[in-house]
Amino acid sequence: MVKNHTRIGIVGTGYISRGFNLLLLQQTDFVVSRVLTRRDLNSCSEFPRQDLLTQSLNELIDHSDIIVECSGDSLHAAEVTEQAFAASLPVVTMNAEFHVTCGSYFVSKGLLTEAEGDQPGCLAALTEDAVTMGFKPLVYGNVKGFHNPDPSFEDMQFWSKKQGISLPMVTAATDGTKLQAEQVLVANGLNATIAQQGLLGYHSESLENDALRLADIAKQKDAPISDYIIHPSEKVRVFLVAEHDQQQQASLEYLKLGSGPFYTLSQNRVLCHLEILKTIKRVINLGTPLLNNSKLPTTSLCAIAKKDLSVGTRIAHGIGSFDVRGVAIKISDHPEHIPIGLLFDAVVSKPIEKGEVLSFNHVEINPSLALKAWLETKQQVLTINKLKCEKTSSQQSAKL
């Protein structure tokens, strides 16, 4: 840290970065040192801090005490994180897609955390509070108002311009890729599982009723689950369903949480860039992450074809594209799947049918640090799974 303020280096110049830069103009203990962009600097006239823009990652690192990564690009985030850790800088992200693509590789190499402000970070903070109060989570829930798995280009272009958000971001939010990425991160980071490929995603008329349905499923699986509901008029943004000590039943009913045995805790706000500073203060004061993808994830975000893809088709970017969408899967069920976050300038080498999970046999992708990171993480996960299966088999044989 430098004198009386912390220097924050920001990666990206999109919606999150713009809003966070404006917020930090009001701060005295925190200052923006540099903002890294890959755009032509002359094209950034709408950005509020043009004097801080740089295209040099080294310059960003050299002038920062902490890095905030919000580029939305998994490959770029991997490169930034590697250099930040080489300089012993912590990295705070608003980039669930990066975490579920290759973030596990970096967990043991430095302090890496997703921030409050989006659903995963807000769920992690809500969970931390709930556990402190003695609750035992069963369901980590996300609430969305709309889902269209295959939106048209024209509709997405309209909403992109109306909301001032990039076309890929709007598309990923609409087709469910962003939602699925968020819940994969939550599952891995909070030691939960998923009920099925693609999650359950109830179309709901009652949050309370469907939250309890999800809790029943979690009890059947004997493990917490990460999932979501679609409810167009629901104000809740994230929720937990949890159990508590039976001796607290009367008190919890008095406190208007119902008669149990499942209790729903919720949060109505997810305030994006306005909440990032809370996580930065946590990192500075406690030196602990709020949420990351864990060293050994069990779930991943695969790419599912939105349409038939012929040999030679070029997928410019997977997340937010009109060729594929992201879906939560268990790694053990599809060990050869290709995480959607790795699809940049990828070329289809084998015909893919609509609805099919893309694998490394289907697509040629360019080498990258993110690819290396994923392959290393996957190998560790599969090795651990194999050892567990062998141990279980050995124990069962011993009982016979």
N, C-alpha and C positions, 0 to 999 in steps of 0.2 A: 504494500500500500504506500501511497505517496502523500506525505504531510497529512492534511485533514480531509482528504477525499479519496475515494476509490475510483480508479480509471476503468471504465467499461468499454471494451471493444465489441462492436456489434457486427454480425455477419448477415448480410442481406439488406435489401432496400424495399421490401414489400410492405404489406399492410401492417404486420406486427412491428417491424423495424420503425416505420414512420411514426406509429403511435407511441412506441417506447421512447424514441428520441424526443418527442414533444413532452412526454411525462418527465423525463430527466432534466429538462430545462427548468423545472420547478424545484429541483433538488439542490442542496448545498453539500451534502456528504458524498454525492456520486456525480461523476461527470462522464460524458461520452468522449472517448479519446480518439477513436477512429471508427469508420463504418466501411466495411469491406464490400465491394460490389464487383461483379463481372460485367456490368453494363458499361456502355460508353458513357463517360462522365458527362458529356454534353447532353445526354438523353435523360438526365436525372433532375431536370429543372423543377419538378414537383416535390423533390425531397427536401425536408425542412432544414437539414444540416449539410448543405453542399460543401461547406468548407472542410468538413471532416471526412469526405469520401476518399477512398483509396482503392486501388486495384492490386495493392501489394499485401500479401498475407504476412510477410516478414515485418512490414511497417505496422500492421495491426498488432501483431504479437509484441513487438518492441515497445509499444506505447500503452500496453494494457496490463491491468492487474487481474482481470477476470474476463472471460469471453462469453458473450450471449449469441448463440447460434440459432438463427431463425430464417435460414435461406429456403427451407422446404426441399432441399436437394440432398439426398442420402449420400451420393458420391462425394459431393463438395464438402459436406459436413464431416465425412471421414477424414479427408485431407486436413481440414482445419483442426479437428480434434487431435490428430496425431502431432501436429506442430505445436499446438497449445500445450499438450502434455510434455513434449520435449522441453518446453520452457517452464514447466512446473506451474502452469496456469490452470485453474479449474474451469470447466465448461458447463454452462447452464443453457439448456435448449428449450425451444418451443418447436419441436420437430419429432413427433412420435414416429414418423415414417423412417427417419434415420435410426432410431433405437431398434425398431423391429427388423430392420434390414441388416445392420452390422454393429449396432451399439454394444452388444454383449462382449465383443472382442476388446473394447476399450475399458470395460468396467474395472478391471484390476490394474490398469495402467495409469490412472489418475482419478480426480474427482469429477464424475460425470453425472448430471442429473437433469431430468425434465423439470420444468418450472410449473408452479401453479399458474392458472389462467386459461388452460384448456382442460378438457374433461379428465385426462389421466392424472395430471398434477392435482387437480381439485379433488378427485377421488382419493388420491394418496393422502392428502391433508385431512380429508374427512375421516378416512380410516384411522389415521394417527390419533385424532381426537377420540374417535369411538373406542379404540383399543385402550386408550388411557382411562376411559370411563368403565372399562370392564366388558365391553361388548366383544363378541366373537363373530366376525363377518362370515356370511354365507354367500352373499351375492354382491358383486361390484357392478352397479348398473349405470348405464348411460341412457339419456332420453333424447330422442330426436323427433322433430315434427314432420319430417318428410323423407321419403326414400324412393328413388327411381333408378333401378340398376342399369338402365340403358337409355340415358337421356339423349335428346337430339343435339346436334351441333348448334342449331339455330337458337334453341332455348338456352343453352349454356352461354352462348355469345351474348344474348340479351341480358342474362343475370350477371355476367361478368362486368359488363359496362354499367349496369344499374348499381351494383354494389361496390364497384371500384376494386375488385379482387381479380386476380389473374384467372384466365380461362381454365388452366389445369386445376387450380385450387377449387374453383366452383364445381367443376366436374367431379373431382374426387369427393367433395362433400355431398354431392347429389347422388352419385352411384353407390355410395356406401364404403368406398375405399378408406376414406379418412376415419370413419366410425370403426371399421374393422381393425385398422391400425391402432387406434386408441385402445380398443379392448384387448388386443394382443399384448400391447405394452403393459396394460393393467394386470393381465393374467400372469405374465412372466415376472413383473416387478413385485406383485403382491402375493406370489406363491399360490395362484389359483389355476384352474383349468378352464376348458370350454366344454359346453354340453354337446356340441356337434359342429361339424364343418359349417362355416358361415354363421354360426351362432343361432340362437332361437329367434330373437328379434320379434317378439309379439307385437302385433298391431292392437293397441290397447285402448280401452275406454275408461279404465280405472287403474291408475298407477298402483294403488294399494293392493288390489286383487292380483294383478299380474306380477307384482314384486313378490307376493307370497307364493305364487305358482313357481317362480324361479327358485325360491327358497326350498320348496318341496323337492325340486329336481336336484339341487345341491345336496340335500340330505340323502337322496337316493344314491348319488354318486360318492357320498362320504368325502366331499371335498368342496371348497368354495369355488364358485364359477364366476366368470366375467361375461356379461351379456348386455342386452339393451332392449328397449321398447320403442315403438313408434306411437306417438300420441300428439296429434296436431295442436291441441289446445292446452297441453300440460305445461305449467311454468317451471316445474322442477327440471334441473339440468343434469344432476347426478344423484344417485341414491345408493345406500347400503341396506341390505337386509341382514340382520344379525340376531344372534341368541345372547342370552345373559343368564347369570346365576339365578336359579329358580327362587332363591330367597329374596331376590329383588322384584319379584313379580308384582306384588301389591304396590310397591313404590312406583314402578314403571307405569302401571295402570293409572295411578293417581296423577302422574306426570303427563297423562294424555297420550301415551305411546301404545295403548291397547292392552289386551289381556295376555298377549304372547301366544305361543313360545317364540314367535318371530317378531322382530321389531324393525320398522323402516325408519331410517334416518336419511334426510335429504338436504340438498342445497339448491337454491333457486338461481344463483348467479355463477356465471363463468365469464370473467372479465378480461380475458386475453392479456394484452400487453400491460394492463394496469396492475396485474398481480405478479409480474415477473420479479419485481423488486423484493417481494417477500422472500422468494427463494434465494435471491442473491444475498440478502441479509442472513439467511439461514446458513449458507455456505461460509460466509465470512465469520459468523459468530460461533457456529457449531462445528463446521468442517465436515458435515455429513450430507449425503444426497437425500433428496426427497423421494425420488423414484428413478429407477433405470430398468433396463431389460433383463438384468441378472446375468451372471456369468454363464449359466447353463439353462437357456430358455427351453420350454417345452412346446410352445406354440409359435407359429410364424404367419406371415402375410403373403400368401401365394398369389399368383396371377391366374385369373380365369378368363378365357376368351369370351368376348362379347359377341363375336361373330366368327364364322369360318375364316381362318387365316391361311393363305396359300404361301407356298415356298417363295422366298424373295421379298415378302412383305417386310417393310421397315417399321419398327416400333420406335418412334422418336423418344418417347418417355412413357413408362408404364403407368405411373400415378397420374390420374387425371386425363387419361387418353380415351379414345373412342374405340380402341381395339381390345383392351383388357380392363379388368377391375380387380381390386384386391379383396381377398377373402381369408378369414382366419381358419387355420388348420393346425392339427397336431403334427409336429415334425416327424414323429414316429410313423404316422400314417402315410406320409408322402415325402420320404427322405430325399428324393431327387427333384422336388419342386424347385422352381426358381423364384426367389422373393421378388415381388413386383418392383421394389425399390432399386433393384439392379438393372432394370430394363431401361437403358439409355442407348439410343442408336443401335438397337438390337435387330438382327435380321433372322426371320423365320427360315429354318433349314429343313423342316419337316411339316407336312400339313397338320393343322390344328383345327379341331372341330369346335363349334360354338359350345360353351359350357365346360370345355376340357381344361384341366389343370396343366399349365405350362411347366415343362421340365427342361433340364439342361440338354436333353436329347432333341428338343424342339427348336431351340434358339441359339444363335451365335451371339455372344456378347463380348464386349471389349474388356481387356484386363483392367483392373482397378484395385485400389486399396480396399474398397468396400467389398469387392468380390473375394479377395484374399481373406478378409476378415470373416465373411460369412462361411466360406468353406472350412476355415479353421474351427470356427464355433460349431458348425454342424458335425464335424468329425469328433470333437470332444463330446458333444451331446450323444451321438450314436454309440460311441465307445462306452460311455457311462451307462446308457440304456442296455447295452449288451452285457455288461458286467452285472447289472441288477437282475437281468433275466437269468443269467447263469447261476447267480446266487440263489434266486428263488427256486430254480429247477433243482439245484443241489439240496436245498432244504426240504423240498417235497420228496425227493428220492430217499433222503435220510429217514423220513417218517414212515416210509413203506416197509 
